[in-house]
Amino acid sequence: MLVIALTRARKQLIRSVSESQAAEDLSRFFSPEIAEKITHSQDIVKPGEGVLREAAILFVDLRGFTALSQRIGPNQTVDMLSRYQGVVVPTVQAHGGAIDKFMGDGVMATFGAANATDTFAADALAAALEIDAKMTAWNARRAAREQRLLAWGMGLATGTVVFGAVGDETRLEYTVIGDAVNLAAKLEKHCKTRGARLSVTNDALILAQRQGFAGHGLTIEELVRVEGVAVDMDVGILPA
């Protein structure tokens, strides 16, 4: 019996270590929430599966990065991109968000999609403002070294989204789909028009405050025309 017990214990230990290593490897390519779902899922993840979530979507984008990359060369380009993502990614994750995808110098993050929460709007707003503060501090260091200053824009919206797996049997990707995703992307682009660092729907700000966030310091502009949006809306702006 002792031999059987030791054998079972050894197998369990090996399985535990293997799962831990698998989760660690997956977390390099997926958010921790997604890696956890993949590693411990009892069923094979299939395309076409999805769930409805109330979530916040945050788009972050560097301004003029393509032109800058042409001047500084490939190594410096990748280094700067890595440093920028080193600001955005851990900040998003520290506030309970997940990285949905990288799009060149753009980052799309979700809050409340991978794992449902009651504070998704507050978490997303806190992450956006912290990213802005860290980017501002990075610019101050760049200015002290007489380096070119960076510019950025962020768009944040909340709403009902579909969270699930898309693709085929050979390549799956977790993502979110919904009006909030499209609106957040349009608000990020609105930053260029408005000369802002962050654009947030007023509905998202109100929801964030209901969820416990206080003192956002954004300027509320009423009945703003956002390109690609049919109806004018109230938008919170953080000027550049």
C-alpha angles and dihedrals in degrees: 000000000000091000091050092048092049091048091052091047091050092050091048091050092049091048091048093050091046092051091047091051091046091052091048092050093046092048088066089065103026135039113267090254093054093043089052092051093049096045097047101032113127091203133053110261107243131193114254096039116123147151133210116247137177101230148154122238123206126190119193123188137174116228121232093000095137092055091044092050091055090059102043100044133236100292095050090043093056091043092052092045090051092050091049092049087046086064098043104039102052091041092054091047093046088060094049097262130133130221108240097184148332116236106188102283091352126093127197116201132181133205121198095006104094090035121018114238138172093227103050096125094046091046093050093049092047090050093049093051092046091050088051092050092048093047089049090052090048089053090052090055091047091051090052088056091045091244126148112277120240127230127203143177133205133193125197130187137159134211147106114317137174112241117195152106121297130182131054136293092281099047125025130178130188112225145148128245129193149091091285090062093053092044094051090052091050091048090053089055089045087065088070092053094044097039092238138140095214135022119188132175112249088231089060091050092050091048091048090053091049087053092055105272115137137183103020093162096210123144114242113221115192127226095359120183108232113190112250094018116110097210127050112242144188110261133191111224133197103196120224 
